[in-house]
């Protein structure tokens, strides 16, 4: 029984990580039709910026309020990076899919190489508050606090994005734009501002995933973003392009499936099952769980 | 202008002698559109009068929708646009769609294109512009149904209601010219009449360039007609005259007089 609870909660922790990466990816694809392979880089930037801030930024540190400052710095760095990528690289290439893929793949490779050249290829220990190393007993299971932190953070981000989409003018523009971008411009709205905004939101969420994921794993390495990005893409496709709620459901499905199968089956089988789940969803419901809508 | 050589064409757009009233609101000159190698419009020239409804007619596939979309800047990225389109003194072809619309060019697209996942109220709210007061009174006076159904998802409305929403969305703002693409397509006869009535009232205050296949609606609304054929203007002139001459209607539009009567 406690194994099941532990697996469920660690699976949800993994799901939280996937969701943080996938939500932005999904909104960017749904609204702007951009397949952003550089999204993993935002995660890497967030992780390294948090790591750097904890050691070097005045006021920031590995514990207490200092840790919050370090994470905020990391999120800000990831957001800035995402906005710059959109303005400088993506904006001149809208509706040129091949060029977008080339430039974002190139950027992600260059970014990882840059992180490696600067801080080395090996994983580095991540500064983190003492309590995140500990476990909380829940119904007999010893659940790592780092995972719980991820679950709480992802839930808050989900709530914040949904509130933003539902109650704000830009949220309305994004929901409409995911449905029919051309018609949004035909109502007199400059939809490119909304593109920059979804990149910013996606960059912030991915950077948060980078920071809190590194807390969970205890280390930071340049390749982290890339490997998470693969599963995030799977989550986006299963959830439905452009749907934040769909991404949340799909992230939970993928995280739990992976965790349970890896535990009860052979290690690595869970990853294969995730790909199998993707194939089944594509066959039965190619538009994804939620179809192409920006909310539920 | 290619239109001057064809029978029935005339140079002045309005019967009134006042010069300021005859200045066209929209001038299309030698408009050409090529999309993916297809030369869809090959030098289309016509003007739209500053009042009333000008209807753009022609068989399927002659480029009516392409013309409207080119005017409002929605030619696909792989398309090339040539010629000139002017509203007053402004050159429209060099400006992005959202600026044209903010400048008073209202566009009601073919197939309504309401946002199905958004509520009626959200569809209308999206059309609001900063710096101008949204004219909900005007919209709800024309379409009381939209007020009653404001919290309903637009996707669950009937075709006629969706068309009302698509028109209402444009009328939230003041416009200098409306482009309306096949507003009665696929609607029940009773609803077609309702839509025509609404457009008639709208056209009392703002000029309309209308694409419409239903000739009964054309007869009711249009004063001027521009007929396209194979990417060019084949005829321009008085819409009533066009529809009253069966031979002309048949040669230009390929329909018999029985269809015109209805």
Contacts between the chains, C-beta under 8 A, distances in Angstrom:
chain1	res1	chain2	res2	distance
A	95	B	77	4.8
A	172	B	118	7.3
A	172	B	122	5.9
A	172	B	125	6.6
A	172	B	126	5.7
A	173	B	126	6.9
A	175	B	115	7.5
A	175	B	117	6.6
A	175	B	118	6.3
A	175	B	122	7.9
A	176	B	115	4.7
A	176	B	118	6.0
A	176	B	122	7.8
A	176	B	123	8.0
A	176	B	126	5.5
A	179	B	115	5.0
A	179	B	116	6.6
A	179	B	117	5.7
A	179	B	118	7.6
A	180	B	113	5.8
A	180	B	115	6.5
A	182	B	74	6.2
A	183	B	109	6.7
A	183	B	113	4.5
A	183	B	115	7.2
A	184	B	126	7.3
A	185	B	74	7.8
A	185	B	96	7.4
A	185	B	97	4.5
A	185	B	98	4.8
A	185	B	101	7.6
A	186	B	72	6.6
A	186	B	74	6.6
A	186	B	97	6.0
A	186	B	101	6.2
A	186	B	107	4.9
A	186	B	109	6.6
A	186	B	113	7.8
A	187	B	98	8.0
A	187	B	101	6.5
A	187	B	126	5.9
A	187	B	127	4.8
A	187	B	169	6.8
A	188	B	98	5.2
A	188	B	99	8.0
A	188	B	101	3.7
A	188	B	102	4.3
A	188	B	127	7.4
A	188	B	129	5.8
A	188	B	173	7.5
A	189	B	98	5.7
A	189	B	126	7.3
A	190	B	96	7.7
A	190	B	98	4.9
A	191	B	98	7.4
A	293	B	117	4.6
A	294	B	117	7.4
A	295	B	117	7.3
